[in-house]
Amino acid sequence: MEIEFKCQTYDRLETEPALDAGFPRDVVKSYRKRIAFIRGAIDERDFYVMKSLHFEKLKGDRDGQHSMRLNKQWRLILEFTKKHNGKVVVVVSIEDYHK
């Protein structure tokens, strides 16, 4: 799938090995794995099939967003948009669910 980033930092976090953007190293490592997985996916159904991702639609003020587990504490927040060649995943943020 095609990916876009709401924040340039998340784009750089994928490609710059030394950058951690203030996140724990294990979160950055998991983030990079998730981005690679997303790029290789045909559509979001692939996310639901991989149960360990805990991919889910968010509710309330987060309606229209989805989350994907990076570890037990951190989540990758995503949105989907449509373009002429299909859906695009938009990386919104990396968030600590325990704050």
C-alpha positions in Angstrom: 0.0 0.0 0.0 1.0 3.6 -0.5 1.9 5.5 2.6 1.8 9.2 3.4 2.9 10.9 6.6 1.1 13.7 8.5 4.4 14.7 10.0 7.8 14.7 8.2 9.4 13.2 11.3 7.6 9.9 10.8 8.8 9.8 7.2 12.4 10.4 8.4 12.0 7.9 11.3 11.5 5.2 8.7 14.6 6.0 6.6 17.2 7.6 8.9 18.8 4.8 11.0 20.2 7.2 13.7 16.9 9.1 14.2 14.8 8.0 17.2 12.6 11.2 17.4 12.5 10.8 21.2 10.9 7.4 21.1 12.4 4.3 22.8 14.6 2.3 20.5 12.3 -0.8 20.6 9.3 1.4 19.5 11.4 2.7 16.6 12.4 -0.8 15.5 8.8 -2.0 15.7 7.6 1.1 13.8 10.0 0.4 11.0 8.8 -3.2 10.8 5.1 -2.1 10.7 5.8 0.4 8.0 7.5 -2.3 5.9 4.5 -4.6 6.5 2.1 -1.8 5.5 4.0 -1.1 2.3 3.8 -4.8 1.4 0.0 -5.1 2.2 -2.6 -5.2 -0.5 -5.2 -3.5 1.6 -6.2 -3.1 5.3 -7.7 -6.6 5.4 -4.1 -7.8 5.7 -3.9 -5.9 9.0 -6.9 -7.7 10.4 -5.5 -11.1 9.5 -2.3 -10.6 11.5 -3.8 -10.7 15.0 -0.6 -9.6 16.8 -1.1 -6.1 15.3 -4.4 -5.6 17.3 -5.5 -3.5 14.3 -8.8 -1.7 15.2 -11.0 1.2 14.4 -11.1 3.9 16.9 -14.2 5.6 18.3 -15.4 8.9 19.7 -13.2 11.8 18.9 -10.9 9.4 17.0 -13.6 8.3 14.6 -12.0 7.7 11.2 -8.7 6.6 12.7 -7.3 3.2 13.3 -4.6 1.9 15.7 -2.0 -0.8 15.3 0.1 -2.1 18.2 3.8 -1.3 18.2 4.2 -3.0 21.6 2.1 -3.3 24.7 2.3 0.4 25.4 2.7 2.2 22.1 0.3 2.4 19.1 0.7 3.6 15.6 -2.3 5.8 14.6 -3.4 5.6 11.0 -6.1 7.0 8.7 -7.1 6.0 5.2 -7.7 8.2 2.2 -8.7 7.3 -1.3 -6.7 8.3 -4.4 -7.3 7.4 -8.1 -5.1 4.3 -7.7 -6.7 3.0 -4.5 -6.4 3.6 -0.7 -3.5 5.3 0.9 -2.5 4.8 4.5 -1.7 8.1 6.3 0.6 7.8 9.4 -0.9 10.2 11.9 1.1 9.6 15.0 2.9 7.2 17.4 1.2 7.4 20.8 1.7 6.1 24.3 -1.7 4.7 25.4 -0.7 4.7 29.1 -0.3 8.5 29.5 
